[in-house]
Amino acid sequence: MNNPSLSEILNIKHPIIMAPMFLVTNTKMVKEAMKAGIAGAIPAHNFRTIEGFELALQELEQAKTEGGAWGVNLIVNRSNPLLNEQLLACLRHQPDFVITSLGDPSGIVESCKPEGIKVFCDVIDSKHARKAEEALADALIAVNNQAGGHLGPYSPEELIPTLKSETNLPVISAGGVGDSEGVQRMLNLGACGVSIGSPFIACEESPVSAEYKKAVIDYGSGDIVTTKKLSGVSCTIIKTPYVEKIGTERNLLETLSHSLPFLKKTIKTLTFYRGMSALRKAAFSATYKTVWCAGPSIDYVKAIVPLRDIVVQLTKSAE
Ligand SMILES: Cc1cc2nc3c(=O)[nH]c(=O)nc-3n(C[C@H](O)[C@H](O)[C@H](O)COP(=O)(O)O)c2cc1C
């Protein structure tokens, strides 16, 4: 069985990816991640234009550091009208890896593999994992039920061994890790590495508002709730007073329109764009409409610190 560590797959010092986070991970963070000896990934959908995306790729290409690696997250379903252009930009600027989410990765693998760009696929169960293996992906990102953002239904204890036994792909665990013991726990379960998001939201280099960072410090795992209101699929958010007021369940009209076949596609797209816009406003401006995305691993965040200190916390006992 193929069992390389993520450090070997990406030629990085520590087997850790700073996960792509919509509106949060920026080029500054990815560059710092590389300097600290881990990989960092940036979501293509952070950029409203291809020109902006291309500039970011150029910056990262030039900043590539020994012992670090950089990647791009592509949304590969129909909600992403820019996918083809984003892919072409990736082929021009050669990230070390691409992470696919929310759809069929085969077209991405076909284009990236010949260029030496690795493709890792976000999966939540063995059905999706087998599809990624059929598409000849390089590794799986096993998104568990403790992950921030779009989470899966299974615990890492269930998910990692299942994916290891049902596929031959290396498994990168995503969700719930915030210290070096957590990293080691995932490696002991059979993961080749770990993808970590929420613990980086409040780092010094992060572009989000002081209010969002303070919430990540002040709130804890008990305050994380899931909602389908934002993107149509379950997404974790902090239960602020505003979220309590609007609720996390879809209202009757939203539920009805999602169940009517002729309206389903339009409503899904509308929900997605409205949700993303709510997140964008809350991430960067002082507004009482605080819809902040984060996962239970914010428990590990105690202060705003430089990104490299978080990497030290994640790797210290290993050294
Ligand atoms: C604020 C936030 C935004 C996210 N945005 C994305 C995204 O754009 N694309 C993606 O594939 N995953 C996204 N995720 C999921 C992360 O890539 C990763 O799977 C998750 O953070 C792992 O769980 P953790 O937060 O406990 O470390 C996001 C997570 C958070 C917390």
The ligand as an SDF file (V2000), in Angstrom:
LIG
                    3D

 31 33  0  0  0  0  0  0  0  0999 V2000
  -13.6370   30.4260    7.8660 C   0  0  0  0  0  0  0  0  0  0  0  0
  -13.4980   29.1810    7.0580 C   0  0  0  0  0  0  0  0  0  0  0  0
  -13.6060   29.2390    5.6830 C   0  0  0  0  0  0  0  0  0  0  0  0
  -13.4400   28.0800    4.9130 C   0  0  0  0  0  0  0  0  0  0  0  0
  -13.4710   28.1770    3.5500 N   0  0  0  0  0  0  0  0  0  0  0  0
  -13.1900   27.0840    2.7940 C   0  0  0  0  0  0  0  0  0  0  0  0
  -13.0940   27.1910    1.3960 C   0  0  0  0  0  0  0  0  0  0  0  0
  -13.2300   28.2740    0.8140 O   0  0  0  0  0  0  0  0  0  0  0  0
  -12.8230   26.0680    0.6840 N   0  0  0  0  0  0  0  0  0  0  0  0
  -12.6250   24.8570    1.2810 C   0  0  0  0  0  0  0  0  0  0  0  0
  -12.3740   23.8460    0.5930 O   0  0  0  0  0  0  0  0  0  0  0  0
  -12.7220   24.7140    2.6240 N   0  0  0  0  0  0  0  0  0  0  0  0
  -12.9630   25.8010    3.3790 C   0  0  0  0  0  0  0  0  0  0  0  0
  -12.9940   25.6910    4.7470 N   0  0  0  0  0  0  0  0  0  0  0  0
  -12.6690   24.3970    5.3520 C   0  0  0  0  0  0  0  0  0  0  0  0
  -11.1520   24.2840    5.5940 C   0  0  0  0  0  0  0  0  0  0  0  0
  -10.4870   24.2210    4.3550 O   0  0  0  0  0  0  0  0  0  0  0  0
  -10.8090   23.0320    6.4470 C   0  0  0  0  0  0  0  0  0  0  0  0
  -11.3920   21.8840    5.8850 O   0  0  0  0  0  0  0  0  0  0  0  0
  -11.2900   23.2020    7.8790 C   0  0  0  0  0  0  0  0  0  0  0  0
  -10.9590   24.4740    8.3550 O   0  0  0  0  0  0  0  0  0  0  0  0
  -10.6810   22.1450    8.7760 C   0  0  0  0  0  0  0  0  0  0  0  0
  -11.2360   22.2140   10.0630 O   0  0  0  0  0  0  0  0  0  0  0  0
  -10.6390   23.1450   11.2350 P   0  0  0  0  0  0  0  0  0  0  0  0
  -11.2240   24.4870   11.0070 O   0  0  0  0  0  0  0  0  0  0  0  0
  -11.1050   22.4930   12.4920 O   0  0  0  0  0  0  0  0  0  0  0  0
   -9.1580   23.1250   11.1260 O   0  0  0  0  0  0  0  0  0  0  0  0
  -13.1960   26.8210    5.5460 C   0  0  0  0  0  0  0  0  0  0  0  0
  -13.1200   26.7700    6.9340 C   0  0  0  0  0  0  0  0  0  0  0  0
  -13.2510   27.9230    7.6960 C   0  0  0  0  0  0  0  0  0  0  0  0
  -13.1360   27.8370    9.1860 C   0  0  0  0  0  0  0  0  0  0  0  0
  1  2  1  0
  2  3  1  0
  2 30  2  0
  3  4  2  0
  4  5  1  0
  4 28  1  0
  5  6  2  0
  6  7  1  0
  6 13  1  0
  7  8  2  0
  7  9  1  0
  9 10  1  0
 10 11  2  0
 10 12  1  0
 12 13  2  0
 13 14  1  0
 14 15  1  0
 14 28  1  0
 15 16  1  0
 16 17  1  0
 16 18  1  0
 18 19  1  0
 18 20  1  0
 20 21  1  0
 20 22  1  0
 22 23  1  0
 23 24  1  0
 24 25  2  0
 24 26  1  0
 24 27  1  0
 28 29  2  0
 29 30  1  0
 30 31  1  0
M  END
$$$$
